[in-house]
Amino acid sequence: MPNSRMLTLQQSTRFFFKMLFWLPVTVFSLLLIYNTVPYFSFSKNFSFIEERSLLFENGVYHSSFYIHIFAGAFCILTALVQLSRIVLKKAKAIHRWSGRVYVFVVLFLGAPTGLYLSFFAKGSIWERSLFMFMASFWFISTFYGLTTILKKNVLAHKVWMIRSYAMTMTAVTFRVYHIVFYLLGWDHLKNYELSLWISVLGNMLIAEWIIYRKSKSYLQTFSTS
Amino acid sequence: MVGASIYGFVDYSKTKHNKRFSNLYRETETKEQAVVQPAIAEEEQSVSESKTEIPGVKKEAAKNGNVSKPAIVKKPVKQKIQKPRKISYKSFSRAPLREDVIEKTIKVEPVKKESVKTKEQ
């Protein structure tokens, strides 16, 4: 049986690694939201909009873009609240209500507009297909997250919501990789394409690893009981 | 989702025939080439000028002792000023991270043409 010192050491190590994960996630998420806010001035003086000036002439593309960035920023922010243990333990009502809003925003705003925008995305047919996959998987994982909790299956709900969050966070991780490769002096298009693939596949792998770790500890509860 | 995919596909089918759309993301690459091209053209022009000699004129100039040396062409130097790539909190946005660098790196010196008189009358 481990003594109290060992337990304290284990707890502090666990806390350190959690902070190592959550601190950059929170900082980068808030930074992305902060940089998204100026877009709601609806000015066209952004290089992202200037580059796609032709597409922005189309009213559907124009409105889809603004709905999508609003949905993305909103989901990134609410996901931070959703995954907080403090909120889960002490304020379940907040978790439920922000969860409902998150699901609504993803299913009716974020994913459909993302799917529409993916047809016009930068890159080759493969990158466009990847964007389509992202939008579809974001929708499916969130939808399953909703149906499982309605059936009171908490574990499956957690699993699907982790997958949904992984898709939400591709916006953040993409920019991290993009900046890293930019500093390494990579060509823009190559950097863009690779950052995109790594962010999507990397996030999915990290999500599956977290799910595996969580389910492992869950399965261990059967053997001890 | 079905509606978005159908609408997206229909809109894409309409737009993909547009030339501006097919060149949409290539535009910045062509701009980069356009910056370099005039300098190269200038060089070619100056070289061709130095090569074109009219035989009658040259003989006459030799008689007078006023021989001009062939034009010395200084090749344009493409100085790539690789400024250190800096990032700020604003880099963490949707804006592409490339354009600033392209503008800063390409610098072409103007072509100078020199002709030297060997003997004056």
Interface residues (C-beta under 8 A of the other chain):
Chain A: F28 L31 L32 Y34 N35 T36 Y39 F46 S47 F48 E51 R52 L54 L55 N58 V60 Y61 I69 A111 P112 T113 L115 Y116 L117 S118 F119 F120 K122 G123 M132 A135 S136 F139 R175 H178 I179 Y182 L183 G185 H188 L189 N191 Y192
Chain B: M1 G3 A4 S5 Y7 G8 F9 D11 Y12 T15 N18 R20 F21 L24 Y25 E27 T28 R85 I87 Y89 K90 S91 F92 S93 R94 A95 P96 L97 R98 E99
